[in-house]
Amino acid sequence: MNPETKQELSITQAATVIGVSTVTLRKYDRQGVIKSTRTMGGHRRYALDTLLAFKKDFQKFERQGATLARKIFLSTRKNGE
């Protein structure tokens, strides 16, 4: 793959990559936790490299203690920290 060309996934593909439902992924998108782009038709597209980074960070927090860690992680992602 050309490094200048990012692989973009549909919402269904993206949700599968990070292990959440499409409803949860839309929620994360609205909250600013994960950014998407839109096609001309208005469909969300997610960059694979962004999803993989999110998944790696999320799994690290999950191992430290599920619910509280998840809330802290999502709030820090949303605030751009």
C-alpha positions, -999 to +999 in steps of 0.1 A: +000+000+000+012+035-009+021+053+024+003+084+010-029+064+006-048+056+038-069+025+038-104+036+048-131+012+061-169+013+062-185+015+096-192-022+097-156-031+089-143-005+113-165-018+142-153-053+135-116-042+137-120-026+171-145-051+184-176-029+190-210-026+175-217+000+148-240+018+173-211+022+197-187+033+169-213+060+158-215+071+194-177+073+197-177+093+164-203+118+177-184+122+210-151+129+191-134+098+204-127+084+169-128+106+139-144+096+106-146+112+071-177+112+050-182+100+014-200+121-011-231+101-002-227+108+035-214+074+046-187+073+074-152+061+066-126+053+092-088+052+086-074+018+094-043+032+111-064+053+134-086+023+143-055+001+151-040+028+173-073+032+191-076-006+196-041-009+210-046+020+234-080+007+245-067-028+252-040-014+273-065+005+295-089-025+296-062-047+311-058-022+339-095-025+351-124-025+328-152+000+336-134+029+353-104+026+329-127+026+299-144+058+311-111+076+317-097+064+284-127+076+264-128+110+281-091+116+275-094+106+238-123+129+234-103+158+249-073+151+227-049+143+255 
